[in-house]
């Protein structure tokens, strides 16, 4: 816990030395600290055993906050990738109606991400046993059962009995990829439909679709377009 407290202190120091961030952001973090209590201390943490059911049910999103070079070396197939230093500019990609669980190999960077996200109004936690602990936990039958649960959730039916649409934005995290992802979110919201929006950034998964240039948009397993972005209005026209 001392290590986590030190990391949060460092976060505050960084804010103090960046005048452009002082003001609203400063007040937000002060509010987080002012309301910090024993309940918050417990609520901000989660381990792999407790995380897996939340991911399987769609109640939580796992966010890998490691550097891109680390992610390129090894990664999970189900985490959203937002490096810690990109988090401030990519907040719009994270929904506020789900639990956001930040993770890194151990818990140093994920604790900083958790504190920042909470100061922005997110229900955020950090993974106490880290990605290494998650990898250790998801072995053998646990990994098999978890991936089967994820697959079932992606195919589950909504209340009208129709299959939930699955929309994927393919891209390695470029600015155009982020723009397309935000446009998809806006289009789905404006259309008022139930859809699962996924951001796929790892090259092997992108190559499975035969896509050679990104960003690309995939709807229910079909590549709609690639090598360009689109506005929310244009995407609305592609949705039922």
N, C-alpha and C positions, 0 to 999 in steps of 0.2 A: 504494500500500500504506500510506503514511503516513496518508492520509485514513481508510482503513478502521481502522487502529490507533487513531486519534483517536476514531472513532465508538464503538469497543468500550470505550475508556476512559470516554467519556461515559455509556455504559450502566452501567458499574460505579459511577460517581458517583451516578447516579439511584438505584441500589439502596441506596447508602450513606445517602441522604437520606430514605429511606422505611422507617422502623423496622418497619412491619407486614410488609415483605418480607424483612427480615433474618432469618437462621436457615437454614431448609432451602434457600430460593432462593439465599441468599448462598453456602452450601456447594456447591450445584450449579454455580454459575458459577466458583467457585474451583477446583473439580475440572476444569472445562473448560479453564481457563487453565493449571493445573498440568500437564495432559497435552498442551498445545499444542506441536506440533513441526513440522518441515518437511513431513511427510506430511499433517498436518492443514491446514497452510497451502495446500497444493495441492488437497486434497480438498474444501475448503469452497467452491471456485469452479467455475463452469461457464458456458460461453458458449452462445449460441443454437444454433450448429451441433451441439453435443454434446447439447443439451437435447431437440431435436426428436425424435430416435429414441427417447429414454426416455419421452417423452409418448405417442408413437405406440404403443409397446409396453405402456403401462400401468404402467411401472416407476416413474414419477415423477409428482408433482402440482405444478403451477405455482400459486403463491399470490401474488396481487396485494395488496401491503400498503399501497397508496396510500389517501389519504382518500376517503371516499365521494363527495365532490363531484367529485374528479378522475375516479373511475370512471364517474360519471354522464355526464361530458363525452365520454369515450372509453374503450373497453375491448376486450379480446380476447374471443372467444366461448368460450374453453376454460379460462380460469383461474378458480380459486376465489378469491373476494374476502374477505379478512380484513384490514381496516385494522390497521396496526401497533399502535395504541392499544387494539385489541380482542383482540389475540393472547393475552394471559394468560387471558382468560375463555373463549376458544374453542378451547383446545388439544384438547379431546376430539373435535373435528371432524376432526382430522388423524390419519390412520393411521400407525402406527410401522413398518409393513411396506413402506412406499414411501419413495422419496427425495422430500423436500420442498424445492422450489426457490422461494425468496423473490425477488420482483421488484418494482421500482419504476421510474420513468423512467430513472434512472441506476443508482446502487448504494448510496446513503447509507443509506436506510431498510432496504433488503433485507439489508445487512450486519449491521445491528442485529438484525433478525429472525432471521437465520441464527445469530448468536451465542446469542441467547436460546433458540432451538429446540434447538441442540446441547447447551446446558446442561440441557435437559429430556430428553435422551436420544434426540432425533430425528436421523436421517441427513439433515442439512439442508445446503443450499448456497445461495449467492446468485448471481443472474444478472449476470455481469460487464459485459455490454454493455447491460443494462437492457431495459426494455420497448420503448424507442425502437430499440435495436439489434435486438430480436426482430422488430419491425414492418418494419424495413429488410430483415432476412434473409428473412422470409416474404413474398416478392413473386412474382407471376406463378405459374409452374408449381410452385414450392416450396410456396406456399400451397395450391394445388389438390391436390397430391399428399399433403400433410400432412393436410388435412381428409378426404380419401378414406381415408387410413390410420386416422384416428380413427373414421370411420364403419364401416369394416370390423371394427375391434376391438370396437365396441359390438354387432356382430352375430355375433361369432365364437362358435364352439361350445365348450362345455366338454368334459371328458373323457368324459362320458356321452353326448355327441352332442346334448344339448339346448341350445337357445339360452339364453345367459346373460340373466337377467332384468335389465331396466333400470328403476331406481326414481329418480324425480326429486322433490325437495322444492322447491316453488316458493315464493319469498318474498324480500323485499328486506332480509333480515338482522335482522328483529325478534326479540325474545326467544322468542316462540311458534314462529317459524320454526326457530330453533336447537334448541328443545326437541323439535320434530317430527323434525328431522334426527338427533338423538341417539337418539330412540325407534326410528327406522328402522334405525339401525346396530345397536342392541341386538336388535331383532326378527330381523334377518337372521342375526346371530350365534347367537341362541338356536335359530333354525330350522335352522341348519346348511346353508343354501343358498348357491349361487354367484350373487351379484348385483352389478351395478354401481350404486353409489349416487351420484347427482349432485345438487349444490345449485345451483339456477338462481336467480340474483338479478336479472338485468337485465330491465327492464320489457317490452321488445319480445318477448323469448323467452317470458315469462309470458303475454303477451297472445295469443300464437299458440294457446294452449290455450283461449282464451275465458274465462279465469279472471278474475273481477272482485274477489275478496277472497282474501287469503292469511293463513296458510299453506295450501298445497294439496299433495296427494299424487298423483303420476302413476306408474302402473305399466304398463310396456310401452306407453307412448303414450296410455293411457287415464286420464282424470282420475277418481280414486276418490272424493275429497272435497275441498272447499275451504272457506276461512273458519273453520277450526278446527284444533286439534291432536288427537293421539291417543296413547294409551299404547302401549308395546311389545307388550303383550298383545293389544290391539285390532288392531294392525298385523299381528301374527302370523296373526290370523284371516283377513286379506286375502291372505296369501301361500300359494302352493300347497304 
